[in-house]
């Protein structure tokens, strides 16, 4: 049997579905075309279809298996769920037809109008009545089920009741506390009724005892013979009023005390009073039957809102949201403490490079407590800005000092650390805003409708919103956030100089929101002292880090060197020399912490290698003060035996489109040929860990202080390789250094190796539940295709074809593997709670809808469910791997396949590629797909442009002056004519009802090529026209509609007469 919490959740899902479906059918839910036209129209339909599908799957997956113990109420719940599923299937099928027939001539204003055109008025009415009937039944059915379950739990024993009580207490503390109220609405009267039954039973027992004055004597006589017999007599004579665990002597005392007639009468009166109180309390619950349906509806509304808020909140999340923050080293012990002391102190260490005319710093503590909005942390590269920002972000004293500013209003903290050596999201405006908003909304999901009003409206209307989050929407959301007067926001943003676009865009926005939200927002930002930041933050309180960290640097040098036993020995034997080394290093650092870290490591290496005191002093003297010079020196000192391997690692990291994982790096170094030959199967966890640890050790030994592995120890193979610091990345990107690295590995094929490494990593993907498997597979498949595009650019066609052919085989093997749903792809698509794989729009050819070909979704369509796909619309799908390869811009691969007569290309694949090629004006590809039987008159759905329409539309509004290009267009037009392109398809925007004759257009376009050529082309289209049935122009359709209206009017007039 279901437990009460499961039953309430299931009933809530049913009510949510019935409400959504009922509104869809009965209300004029908007379905209009916006400025974005048909795309917005189709997104709305697709959103509703997906909402219905997910609700339907959730209903059925929540149902436990029925068996002999299934109660009648649960059986009724199951029937309701199955009925709701049937309604969902009908609506989804109707919506698919709406998408197919939704041409520009049928711009429906509402879903009701659109559904009515598909289902008919009678079926719509029946469905509406069916939904109303289900709505009435669900409340009563759930109440019956809850009564059955709670009665069973309360009567089965105290352990079950205590377990339910614990679950309800935990629920009361969660965001779903409102569910407890619904359960208590039924549970309380059930408990009262059971208490009443128990009390009446005791009344009967006591009355029986009073009516038998000789019962005590009977028991005492029995005790003299057999104590066990007494216990049996106890239950038969005294109806269980005696306890079983009493000794004979205790039993005598209880009999004389508790069964004395006066005491029994007193107990009887007390119980009767309690019964009256219970009855009175029960009367307050007599209208539960009337209240419960309304409470259930409100619960479903709250459940839906929570689900929608959680969904939008989840859209803000991305996997690398905190990667940079976690990778930044914690501040060394006792460093940066001065920031909370606020003594405006300068260092006692002399530094001739310091600008004595510059202001010291503005007290950070005073800024937290005051009213100014922006605080700017700046400093040289490597001075420790990110470490300071991390220190300030999580130190409790930051919150304590901010209380003076917040007063009684709650403080919300958030932060993001921009990183231009990471993924695109880590260095973009979009990533910054999503991260800040995501963290601010943690535990505050109720704010989402205020932050995203337009998106919330879409959720309210369509159940979800398939549009991607845009920079504009995120900016507006952030502005809405800081306008919330009842909260205070403290936001940290590190690495403004690592933003991937013009930094003035970022600073302008920050100044704008800082001004708009000056009462509710404080921004602590950090960057290098670039002019754009100097100008933008000139009026803001600030600190320049290198002016303030020299005592911290000295402390770090002393304590870091003290970790080495040889240094401690040297300090004991030569204390003056040791102190001078510390001062020299601290003084030469010029406030650059990174320089100090590298120098200290160099000194430690010298101590380990047995350097003398003189050699250590010489090592310090010889070290360049400039970071770049230091990097150059360290690069030149790499061990000769490791230099080639280090250069190979550098080349891989420089070429990578995103931070490399340890496992793909291992496979990249292992070799391209091994990757091609490897089988498609996962590796054991121990093998993965061993390979990852091998690469990590190579990085430490070969690329010390240049690269490092970041990530958790438990999943080492997923750890990523990062530059040790931003300054290292900048140094490695210089032309001289890149040339130097290439000389170390002149024959290393970095692109080919990465193709192989990502391909091999794709082959070992485990089949994880639900959408995780999609993410893991495309984590390596996407980069593999991106590296293949580099092969395309380099005209390495043979390697390109080999890589992508093997990727296709890998995908076929992985996604088509047998599973309980038929294939693994089908199982993932139908997984509970998973995002459904987008359905492919029907490929429609001229002819009735019922003759259309519906194509199955190809496994490459799962790539649309991951980020960074480059696909504009989430309702797009791929019909084959070749189609996916074309969309991925691997044009040479597609041409190689199309031009190979030994390779069969399905007609629907060729047609779909032709559609996209014509849309993109890809003139090189069009002849190849036409030769493969692509149908020029086909479209992705009726009413949308065909390939021939798209081709003409791209060239019709421009007069070609280049004769060579004109000849290419003439050749392509001839090939379209040979492929039976429809001469009636072309519709010029100048014509309101009539089409512009194709002949007129062709003569205008190709006039420069001569009359003879144009005549030949016109004759070809004339033959095509003769083979087609008469076409109806828009004017024909308009006249036909007018004639129909007139005939209807005449009928009514004749009846009236």
HUPE-V540334 format. One line per field, one symbol per residue. ss: DSSP state (H for helix, E for strand, C for the rest). phi: phi as a letter, one per 40 degrees, with the letter a starting at -180 (. if undefined). burial: # if it has 16 or more other ideal C-beta (glycine too) atoms within 10 Angstrom, else .. Layout:
BEGIN
ss=???
phi=???
burial=???
END
This chain:
BEGIN
ss=CCCHHHHHHHHHHHHHHHHHHHHHHHCCCECCCECCEHHHHHHHHHHHHHHHHHHHHHHHHHCCCCCCCCCHHHHHHHHHHHHHHHHHHHHHHHHHHHHHHCCCCCCCCEHHHHHHHHHCHHHHHHHHHHHHHHHHHHHHHHHHHHHHHHHHHHHHCHHHHHHHHHHHHHHHCCCCCHHHHHHHHHHHHHHHHHHHHHHHHHHHHHHHHHHCCCHHHHHHHHHHHCHHHHHHHHHHHCCCCCCCCCCHHHHHHHHHHHCCHHHHHHHHHHHHHHHHHHHHHHHCCCCHHHHHHHHHHHHHHHHHHHHHHHHHHHHHCCCCCCHHHHHCCCCCCCCCCHHHHCCCCCCCCCCCCCCCCCCCECCHHHHHHCCCCEEEEECCCCCCHHHHHHHHHHCHHHHHHHHHHHCCCEEEEEEEECCCCCCHHHHCHHHHHHHHHHHHHCCCHHHHHHHCHHHHHHHHHHCCCCCCCCHHHHHHHHHHHHCCCCEEEEEEEECHHHCCCCHHHHHHHHHHHHHHCCCCEEEEEEECCCHHHHHHCCCCEEEEHHHCCHHHHHHHHHHHHCCCHHHHHHHHHCHHHHHHHHHHHHHHCCCCHHHHHHHHHHHHHHHHCCCCHHHHHHHHHHCCCCHHHHHHHHHHCCCHHHHHHHHHHHHHHHHCCCCCEHHHHHHHHHCHHHHHHCCCCCCCHHHHHHHHHHHHHHHHHHCCCCEEEECCCCCHHHCEEEECCHHHHHHHCCHHHHHHHHHHCCCCCHHHHHHHHHHHHHHCCCCCCCCHHHHHHHHHHHHHHHHHHHHHHCCCHHHHHHHHHHHHHHHHHHHCCEECCEEHHHHHHCCCCCCCCCCCCCEECCCCHHHCECCCCCHHHHHHHCCCCCCCCCCCCCCCHHHHHHHCCCHHHHHHHHCCCCCCCCHHHHHHHHHHHHHCCCHHHHHHHHHCCCCCCCECCCCCCCHHHHHHHHHCCCCCCCHHHHHHHHHHHHHHHHCCCCCCCCCCCCCCCCCCCHHHHHHHHCHHHCHHHHHHHHHHHHHHHHCCCCCCCHHHHHHHHHHHHHHHHHHHHHHHC
phi=.ccdcccccccccccdccccccccccbccdabccccgcccdcccccccccccccccccdcccccccaccccdcccccccccccccccccccccccccccccccccbcccacdcccccccgcccccccccccccccccccccccccccdcccccccciccccccccccccccccccbccccccccdcccccccccccccccccdccccccccbcccccdcccccccacccdcccdcccbfgcccccccdccccccdcccbcdcccccccccccccccccccccccbccddccddcccccccccdccccccccccccccacccbccdcccccccdgcgcdcbcgcfcbccccacccccccccacdcccccccbccbbbcbicdgchcccccccccbcccdccccccccgcccbbbaaabcacbbcdccbbcccdcccccdcccdgbcccddccbcccccccccbgabccccbdcccccccccccccccbbbbbbbbgdcbccbcccccccccccccccbccbbbbbbbacccdccdccbccccaabcccbbccccccccccccccbcccccccccbcccccccccccccccfgcccdcdcccccccdccccgccccccccccccccccccccdcccccccddcbcccccccccccccccadccccccdcccchcccccccccacccdccdccccccccccccccbdgbbacbicccbccccbcbcdadccdcccccccccccccccacbcccccccdccccccccccccccfcdccccccdbcdcdcccccccdccfccccdcccccccccccdcccccdacchbccccccbccgccccdccccccbdhcdcccbccccccccccccbcfcgccbcccabcaccccccccgcccccccccccccbcbdccccccccdcccccfccccdccccccgcccccbcadgcccdcdcccccbccbcccccccccccccccccccccgdcccccbcccccbcccdddccccccbdcchcccccdcccccccccccbcdcccccdccccccccccccccccccccc
burial=#####.###################...#.#.#....#..###################..#..........##.###.##.###.##.###.#########.....#..##.###.##....#..#..##..##.###.###########.##.........#...#..#....#.###.##.#########.##..#..##.##..#.....##..#..##......##.##..###.##...#....#...#...#....#..##..#...#..#......#..#...##.###.##.####.###..##..#.#.##.###.##..##..##.###......#...#..#......#####.##...######################.#..#..##..##....###############################..##.###.##..##.##.#######.#...###.##.###.#..#############...#..##.###.##..#..##########..##..##..###################.##.....#..##......#..##.#################.###.##...#....#..##..#...#..###.##..#....#.##########.#################..##.#.#..#....##.###.##.##..########.#....#################....#...#..##..##################.#...#.####################...#..######.###.##..##........########..############......#..#.##########.##.#..#########################......#..###########...##.########.#########.##########.#....#.....#.###.##..##.##########......#..##.##..##......##..##.##..#.................................
END
